[in-house]
Amino acid sequence: MLKQINFRFIFLLIVISILLGVFYNFLSPFGVKFIRENIELQYAEPNIDNDLDSLNSTANYNITPPSLIMTEAAYTLYNSKKILFIDARDQWDFDESHIKGSINIPEYKFDMNMPIVKALNKNFTFIVYCGDVECDVSKRLAVNLSEIGFNKIYILEGGVENWIANNYPMEP
Amino acid sequence: MFLLKNTYFLLIIRIILSIVFIISGIEKIANPSEFAQSIENYRLLPIFSINIFAIFLPWLELIAGMLLLFGIKIRENSMLITSLMMLFTTAVIIAIFRNLDIDCGCFGTLAAQKVGFRKVLENSVLICIGFILLFSKVQSSIELKN
């Protein structure tokens, strides 16, 4: 059976695909870099809660990349009631349980034109989270939000798993 | 067994497999950054190599799908498509066992689908179709000379 297959044709197809892909990527306005770079995140500075009032009330035109925030610091912000938590998991995980008061923007179907995204104030402070320390959807959603102009995005380190481990408020 | 030799059955499944790959290829070509992110989500490849695969894989899907649709080199394209499906399905299974909460990246932004056993089942059907075409005595409409 394998002797009847023209493997040179398959190899030629792969080569043509590579050439076409490279050529199209070079010309396309949506092309990507050939070498992908890793997104490095920094930890948020302590005492950020003191700056929340000014951050939430004035427009900050210096867009900063998302940074990680420890669970305890996030809880401090939670109690200040001046931030909003965004759950990046899918709606089924969110419906099962989520951080009290958070909203759901599933990362896998994120679109900048989603009504819930358009309704958010880009100058407000948000903390994005997902399941656990292995989960990456919160990081990706945070980057997506940052790229469309959300100025202050934090990513909850350890996700909802750490939040629950600390007995912090959940619902339902 | 009768179905496996039925010309019309083979034609229908060939069209189905072709269209799936053509649509998949077009969507990923239109949104390479999203497809690259989908590949990264699986955490199987080194970061620096991901965009390279995101650039050429959709074209391979598209070209193989179109050639299969027009009945050109059916066995070769069936083998290529089946191999790709087995590769993708393996990645999905690994993601399931690693409890990764990710989009499968199968159709780009056209249809968001999470990795799960349903996706494995869907892919398995396509793999079966690929094997049927590979081992059936189907005649290519155009046989390109070596």
Interface residues (C-beta under 8 A of the other chain):
Chain A: M1 Q4 I5 N6 F7 R8 F9 I10 L13 I14 I16 S17 I18 L20 G21 V22 Y24 N25 S28 F30 G31 V32 K33 F34 I35 R36 E37 N38 R89 D90 D93 E107 Y108 K109 C130 G131 E134 C135 D136 V137 R140
Chain B: I29 A30 N31 P32 S33 A36 Q37 E40 N41 I47 F48 S49 I50 N51 I52 A54 I55 F56 L57 P58 W59 L60 I63 A64 L67 K73 R75 E76 N77 M79 L80 R98 N99 L100 D101 I102 D103 A112 K114 L134 F135 L144 N146
